[in-house]
Amino acid sequence: MNFYCVFFFNNFRPVSNLPILSKILEKLVLIQLNAFINHQHVLEKFQSGFRVNHSTETALLKILNDFRTNYDARRATVLVLLDLSAAFDTVDHTILLTRLKQIGLSGAVHSWFTSYLTDRTFMVSLDTCSSGVHSITCGVPQGSILGPVLFNLYMLPLGSVIRRHGVNFHSYADDTQLYISVSPDDSQPMETLFNCILDIKSWMTENFLQLNQGKTEVLVIGPEAQREKLLPKLQSMSFYPSLQVKNLGVIFDSELTFIPHIKNITKIGFYHLKNIARVRPILSRANTETLMHAFITSRIDYCNALLSGLPKKSISGLQLLQNSAARVLMKTRKREHITPVLKSLHWLPVCFRIDFKVLLMVFKCLNGLGPSYLSELLLLYKPSRSLHSSGSRLLVIPKVKTHTHGEASFKYYGPRLWNGLPEDLRSEGNIQAFKNRLKTHLFSLAFN
């Protein structure tokens, strides 16, 4: 099967054009492959990339819950973000086919995948010039439907390598993050982390993968006094922590305030809002609202469940951005009160949008629509004797020590919000009906 690559001048990253018939066939195969690997529980539990009911938000919500739990227990967390160099392009076909056989794909199915991966060729086209045709000896087909799932299967043994060291981890496609809980007086966990990374490098070399050392980042999360005690030990192991890192599109800082992340969102948001305001006179309201959702509210809502439990002062910048977007959309003056404007647009204020996302995540976990690593954090309340509330789907609220971090963790904040919902709303079983009723409930709380 032949396909073409087009290079962009700014980064020389190829974009392949695959035949549409190929993609239709791959989609049919993907449906059957996903059904098999889900039924057999093949995929790594802590791999959230390209999986149904998994996302960057669920992955980050899980690790943030662990960070806040450590912080609540007065322990620091060392986070290492690993990045692979051209990971999808260096997948060895022989090893990948061996992985497929190991998970139970054999016979005609294995022969199909062998045919799918081998005997592919490519050529590069630049302006009016084209290269010769060359064979593809490695990599999952770029731009293909099956490529991401095949990459996840290729990376399966990595979880076992990390678990041997007892290090916590979470992956999203080729982005892997390692983290450990550590006290300032105990250097053993950091040595364990260092040895784990050495083993990961060794495994990746054997599998024709390579860590991008330049993009590997370290963040120490905890009180400043603990971080300063850990710094010399980290530097002795060639770990040089930053004060903040960008993790799957979200900026994490050492004290989990998310202030740098919020400032970044508002800066980008106001830049786009200024451009929208310039063309607002020639746009209809419907077209302007589409732009607002594409450039403003999508950024406000991206992974906003991570902002649960933050003080209103911290998220005030996001609220200001939303208010400004509403004024531009409705052509209202700065001095006019914003609450009636938001109400007329049916826009929930930012703090209620955060609660909406958290409650929706809880609903999904309780109804088999969320990842297992989040569902395990929620426990249904079971009274010691039969009570009127025994069938109302209440959740156990765990004991925590601190308001700033313990009560902001998903395992605490989610159940507390959930238990505060009306019983008939907690009992709703349809996700679309739940979303509609939940928005109505929060809307009444916001504007009553």
N, C-alpha and C positions, 0 to 999 in steps of 0.2 A: 504494500500500500504506500503510495507516494503522498507527500504533503510539502507545502512551501513554508518558508520562514521569511518574515519581514523584519528588518532591524530598524530601531529608532536611533537617531543620531545621539540623543542625550545620554543613553545608557547601554545601547547595543544589546538590549534584551530581546530575544526573538519572540515573535508571536506567530504561532502556527495556524494554518488554515486546513482543517480536516473536512473531508466530504460529509455532507449532511446525512447520507445513507449510513455511513459509519457510526455517526452519533446516535441515530435511531436504534440501530442494532445494539450498541453499547448500553443504551438506556434499558432495553429489554433484559440484557444480561445482568445489569446492575440490580434490577428489581429482584431477580432470583438470587443473586449473590448476597445481597443484603438480608433477604429472608433466611438464607442458610446460616450466615455468620451470626445473626441475631438469635436464631433458634439454638445454635450451638454455643452461644456466649464466647465467641472467638476473640473479639476485639479487647484490647486493653481497657480496663475499667477507667483509668485516668487519662485516656486519650479522647479529647473532645472535638477533634477536627473532623469535619465532613460526616457527622453522625446525626441521625434524627434525634430530636429532643436534647441535643447538646449544642453549645455555642460558646463564644468567647466569654459571654456574661456568666454562664453557669460555671465555667472553669475558674474565672477570677473570683466569683462569689465563694467557691469552695476554698480556695487558698486564702482569701481574705478572712474567712471565718477562722481558719487555722491560725493566721497571724494574730487576729484579735484575741483568740483563746490563749495564745502564748503570752501576749501583752497583759491580759487579765491575770495570768498566773505569775506576773512579774519576771517573765523570761524573754530574752531577745530571740529574734529569728534572723538567720542568715539566708538570704535568697540569692541564688545564682541563675541567671538567664543564659541558656545556651542557644547558640544559633549555628545552623549548618550552612555550609557553602554549597549552593546549587544542588540541594539535596535530591530534588526530583529528577535531576539530569544524570545522576551518578548511580542510580539503582541498577544493580547487576541482574541481568535477566535470568541467569542460571540459579542464583540464590533466590530470587523471587519465585521462580517455578518450584523450587524446593520447599519454600514456605507454603505455597498453595497445596502441595502434596501433604505436608505435615498437618494442615488443618482439615484434611479429609477430601480434598478435591482430586479425583483420580479419573482414570478411564477417558471417556470421550470429552468430559468437561476439562480435564487437564490438557488434553490434546488441543482443545479449542484455544485455551489461553496460550499454549505454546505457539500456535499458529498466529494468534493475535499479536504477540510480542516480537516474534522473529520476522526476518526478511522484510523489514521496513527500510525505506530509504528517504533521504531528504535532499533538498537543494535550497540555497539561499539566493533571494532576489533583492537587489539593491538598485533602485531607480530602473534603468534600462538594462542593467547587467545581471546575469545569473551565473551561479557556480555550476560545477558538474554535479551529478547525482552521486551521493555517498550513502553507505550503509549505516544504520543506527544500531550500535552494539550495546547500548546501555540506556537507562532512563525510562520512566513511564511516559507514554505518548503525551506530549504537551497539548493542553487544550482538550483532552479527551474526557469522556464521562467517567470512565473506569479508573483513570489515573490516580485520583486522591485516595480511593479505597485500596487500590493496590499498594500505594505507598504506606498506608496504615498497616497493612498486612506485612510489608517488608520490615517495618520497624517493631514488630511484635516482641522479639526477644529483649529489646532494650529495657522493658519494664522489669524483667527478671534480673538483669544486670544491676539495676538500681536497688531493687528490693534486697539483694544479698547484703547490702551495706546498711539496711534499715533507714535509708534516707527517704523523706517525703518527696513526691514529684507530681507534676502534671504536665501533659503535653497537648499542644494544639498543632496538628500536622507536624512540621519540622521544628517548631519552637518548643523546647523543653525547659521547664523550670524545676530546679532542685531547691529544697529548703529544709532547714533543720532548726529545732529549738535548742537553745544553748544558754547556759548561765555564764557570767563573766569569769568565774573561778574554775570552769571546767573546759579544757581545751580538747578533750577527746572527740566531741561531736564534729569539730572543725577538721580534725585529722581524718575522721571517717568520711566527711564530705570530700576532702582532698583526694583520698584513695578512690572514692566512688567516681570522681571525674577522670582519674587516670584509667580506671577500668572502662569507662564510657569511651574514652579516646581509643583505647585498644580495640574495643568491639567495633567501633566505627571504622577503624583502619581495616579490620578484617572484612567489613562489609562495604568497602569502597565509598565510605562517607567521610566527611572532614568537618571538624569544628572550625567555625570562624572565630578565631581568637580575638580579632578586633572588635567584634560585636558581642562578645561574652561580657556580661555586666554583673556586678555584685551590689547588693543593697542590704544593709543591716537595719532591722526594724526593732525599735525599742527606745527606752529613755536615753537621753544624751549621755548620761553618766555610764550606762552599760555599754553603749556604743564605743565610747572612748577607751574603756578597758579592753574591749575586744579588738580594737584596731591594730595594735602591735602584733597580736597573734595572727591576724588575718594577713598582714603585710609580710610576715615571715613565711607564709605559705603562698606568696605571690597573688594574694587577693587584695585588690585595691577598690574598696567600696565607694560608691557614689552617694550623693545625698538624695537623688531621685533617679528612677529608671522608668522607661516607657515599656509597659508590658501589655501586649495585645491591644494597643491603642489607648491604654489608660496609664496615666502617670502616677506611679506610687512614690511616696516620700517616706522618709525614715520614721516619722511619727504618725503615719496614716491619717493625716489631716485632709489630704486630697486638695489642698489649696492650690498647688501648682497645676494640677489637672483642671480644676475649675477655672483658673485664670487663663489657661490655654484655650479652653472651650469658648469663654467669653471673648477673648481676643479674636479668634477666628470667626466667631459668630457675628460680632459687630462689624468685622471687615466685610463679610458677605451682606449683612443687613444694609450697610452704607451703599453698596452697589445696587441692591434691590430698590432702595429708596430713590435712587436716581432715575430708575425706569418706571417707578410706580405710576406716574401720571398717564402713561400710555398702556398700562396693563389693566385687565379686568380684575375684579376681586378674586374670581376663581383661579385665574392664572397666578396671581400674587400669592394666594394661599398655598398653591402647589409649590412655589418657590420657597415659601416659609418652611414648609414641612421638609423639603429636600435639603435646605442649607442651614436651618436654624433648629427646629424642634427635633430633627433626627439626631443632631449633635447633643442636645440637651438630654435626650432619652437614651443615648448609647451607654449601656452598662450603668445606668443610673441607680440600679439596685445596690451598687457598691457604696453609694452615698447615704445609705440608711443610717440613722442615728447621729448624723452630723448636726451641729448647731445650726439654727436658721441663719445666723450671721455668716457661716461658711458658704452656704448656698445662695446667699443674697445676690451674688453676681449673676448666677443663672436666672434668678427671678427677674432681675433688671433687664437681662437680655430678652426674656420672654415678653416682658411688658413693652419693651421697645418694638419688638416684632409685631405685637398686637396693635400698637399705635400706628405703625407704618401701614399695616394691612387695612385698618379701619379709618385711616386719615384723621386721627384725633390729635388734639394738641397735648403738649407735655403737661400742662397744668390740670388737665381733666383727670378725674379719678379713674384708676385703671380697673378696679374690680368690676364695674358694670360692663366694661369692654371685654374682659376675659369671660365673663358670664355669657354675654351675647354670642361669643365665638364657641362656647362649650369647651374652652381650654381649661383643664385642671391646672392650678398653680403647681410650681415645681415640687414642693414638698409632698403634695398629694400624688403627683406623677411617680415619685419615688416609692411611696407606699403602694400604689397601684401595681407597680412592677414586682415588688416583694410579695404581695398577696397573690398575684398571678403565679409566681414561682412556687409558692406554697401549695396552691391549688393543683398545679401540674404534678408536683411531687406526691400528693395524696391520691391522685387519680391515675398513676402510672404513666404520666406524660413528661416526667422529669428524669434527669440522670440519677443513677443509684447513689452516687456519692453525695448528692444533696438530700435525697429521700431518707437516707440513713440518719440524717441530723434531726429529723422530726419524729417525735413519738406521740402516738395517740394516748390521751389521758384515759386511764382505766380506774374508776373509783373502787375502793375496797368493798363497797356494798352498793346495791342497786339504787341509783338516784335518778331524779327526773332528767338531769343533764347527761346521763350516761350515753345517750344516743345522739348527742349534739355535736360530735366530731371536734371536741376540744383537744388541744395539744398540750403536752407537758412543757412548762417553761422552766428551763434549768436554772440553777443558782449560779450567779456570777458575783464578782467582787467589785468591779468598777463600772461606773456609768459610761465613761468615755469609750471604752473598748468592749467590755463584757456585754453590756446592754446593746451595743451596736452590732454584735455578731449576728449572723443569719440564724443560728440555732436559738437565739433568744429573741431577737427583734421580730422574726417571722411569726413564731407562735404567739407572741404578745399581740401583734396586730390581728392575727387570725382569730384569736379568742375574743377580740373586741367586736367582731362582725356579728350581725344578727344571725340567729340560729338558722333561719330559712335560707340565708345566703351561703352559710357554711355547708348546708346540705345539698346545694345545687350540684348536679352531676355533669351538665353540659358546659363545655368550656366557653362557647360563644355566648350562651345565656349568662354564664358567670361574669364574663367580661362586661357585658352590657349592664347587668345589675350592679356590679361593683363600681363602675364609673358613675352610675346614678347615685349610689350610696355616698361615694366620696364627693361627688358634685354637691350634694345637699349639705354635707359637712363643711365644704369650702365656702359656699355662698349663702348658707342659711343665716 
